[in-house]
């Protein structure tokens, strides 16, 4: 097709100017901008639909069914923003290179190659940062943990106070704040997901009536489960599951119960306190370390101790 030829005579006279190529370039640039805008809008629509479909299925069947509507909405918005920003970046870069080629007749091949080399160099220099963001996105998508959960990650434990795609901020029981890059999170242990166990080892001395001791523990567990102050926290009353060990200092009873995840420490502490009082009242003896001190005859002033001769 022959190039568009439109000649215009300047108002001040002189030779006519051919503006056809400029109009063609302007139309091409406008077309590129419109196409880029449409692609970005379509990315919004398709990404939103795909994310909503995935999260709706996971909310019913997966690990997100215990999240509130506000938490699900926040998670959905974060994932949508991440994916749309990635798509927008590539669309803008490609559109910019096409505009440069159209407007200035530039060969964008070397530019693309240069961008590739720069991208490789930057990628090598910031690979840990990229790993942090990618791992953070996976933690968010798969709902490993969220703000407010008590977790154990990268060798530290604490309550999640803040979470971004790059790092997780924890505060432990001493009040110390730990900032963990998400790239270091290989295993995430969530201690407050739905429910938790009361898992106690209770020792009694040899010669104790094991059935009596077990009845005391079981009765105490049922009493806590029916106590209005603790009933909402306990899902399954603590009870003696088995004799778990015959040790050096006594017999160990394994006590298990099911509680709401965030209440495991409070329920365990209250159970121990009540067990001490119940065992004392029922005459169930718990083992105590025994210490014997052996001393020889004392030496008189000026005499050598017998064991030193």
Order of alpha helices (4+ residues) and beta strands (2+ residues): beta-beta-alpha-alpha-alpha-alpha-beta-beta-beta-beta-beta-beta-alpha-beta-beta-alpha
